[in-house]
C-alpha cells in the first residue's frame, strides 16, 4: 500500500552551511526540535552518516508526556539532502536549497495512521518553523 506523503517547508534567512549545521548538530537540535513552546528536546544524538542514527527526546516541559524519536540514515548528501527511516518504518526526506543566500528546507514524510493528516502536517510544520525562528535569532 502506498503511504500518504506530507510536505512541509520554510525559507530560512541563513546560508546552506549554517542551516545544515543547525539542523544536524545535537546542541542546536535541542534548541528547536519541538512543536510547541510548552515542549522541549532535552536530549539529541546524531550520527550523520548512512547507517547512522538520529535520536532525540521530545517532551512536555511539565513532564506530563514525552516520546523518543529514532531514525536510521539511508542517504546523506552534505548540505543538500538527508533521507532516513523512522523506527516505525516511515521514510523522511529533507532537502536544502540555496535561494540567493537564504536556504529553503523542504521535508517530505510518510504519514502515520493514528493521527489526522492535517494534525501531522501542523506538528511537523511547527517544528520547521521553530527551526527557522532559532536560526534567524
C-alpha positions in Angstrom: 0.0 0.0 0.0 1.3 3.4 -1.0 1.6 5.8 2.0 0.4 9.4 2.1 3.3 11.9 1.7 3.2 15.1 3.6 5.4 18.1 2.7 6.4 21.0 5.0 8.9 23.7 4.2 10.4 27.0 5.3 12.8 29.6 3.7 15.4 30.4 6.4 17.5 33.5 6.4 20.8 31.7 6.6 23.2 30.2 4.1 23.2 26.4 3.5 26.3 25.8 5.6 24.7 27.4 8.7 21.3 25.8 8.0 22.9 22.4 7.7 24.9 22.8 10.9 21.9 24.0 12.9 19.7 21.2 11.5 22.2 18.4 12.3 24.3 19.4 15.4 22.8 17.9 18.6 23.5 21.1 20.6 21.3 23.0 18.1 18.7 20.2 17.6 17.9 20.5 21.3 17.1 24.3 20.8 14.4 23.8 18.1 13.2 20.2 17.8 9.7 20.6 19.3 6.3 21.8 18.1 5.1 24.0 20.9 6.6 26.4 23.5 5.5 24.2 26.4 7.6 21.3 25.0 11.4 20.9 24.7 14.0 18.5 23.4 16.2 17.6 26.4 18.3 15.0 24.5 19.6 14.7 21.0 22.3 12.4 19.4 23.1 12.4 15.7 25.5 10.1 13.8 25.1 11.8 10.4 26.2 9.0 8.0 24.5 6.2 6.1 23.6 3.6 8.7 24.0 6.1 11.5 21.2 7.0 13.9 19.3 10.2 14.8 17.9 10.0 18.3 16.0 12.7 20.2 13.6 13.0 23.1 10.7 15.4 22.9 8.6 16.0 26.0 6.3 18.4 27.7 8.2 20.8 30.0 5.9 19.8 32.9 6.9 16.1 32.4 3.3 15.0 31.6 4.1 13.4 28.3 7.0 12.7 26.0 8.4 10.3 23.4 11.7 9.1 21.9 12.3 9.6 18.2 14.8 7.3 16.4 15.7 7.0 12.8 18.4 5.4 10.7 20.0 7.4 7.8 19.6 5.9 4.3 21.2 8.8 2.4 23.3 11.8 3.3 24.5 14.3 0.7 26.3 17.2 2.6 24.4 20.5 2.7 21.9 19.0 0.1 19.8 16.1 1.2 19.1 13.7 4.1 16.9 10.6 3.9 16.1 8.4 6.9 13.8 5.7 8.0 12.0 6.3 11.3 11.9 3.3 13.7 8.3 2.6 12.7 9.3 2.2 9.1 8.2 5.5 7.7 10.5 7.4 5.3 11.6 11.1 5.6 13.5 13.2 3.1 14.8 16.7 3.8 16.4 18.9 1.1 18.4 22.1 1.5 18.1 24.5 -1.5 20.0 27.8 -1.9 17.8 30.8 -2.6 20.2 33.7 -3.0 21.8 33.4 0.4 18.7 32.0 2.1 18.0 28.3 2.4 14.7 26.6 1.6 14.3 23.5 3.7 11.7 21.0 2.5 10.8 17.9 4.4 8.6 15.2 2.8 7.5 12.4 5.2 5.2 9.3 5.2 2.1 9.9 7.2 1.3 7.6 10.1 -2.1 6.1 10.5 -3.0 7.2 14.1 -3.5 11.0 13.7 -5.3 13.1 11.0 -3.1 14.3 8.1 -3.6 18.0 9.0 -2.5 17.4 12.6 0.7 15.6 11.4 1.4 18.4 8.9 0.7 21.0 11.5 3.1 19.4 14.0 6.0 19.0 11.5 5.4 22.5 10.1 5.6 23.9 13.7 8.9 22.2 14.2 10.4 23.5 11.0 9.0 27.0 11.8 10.7 26.7 15.2 14.0 25.8 13.4 13.6 28.9 11.3 13.0 31.1 14.3 16.0 29.6 16.2 18.4 30.0 13.2 17.3 33.6 12.5 17.6 34.9 16.1 
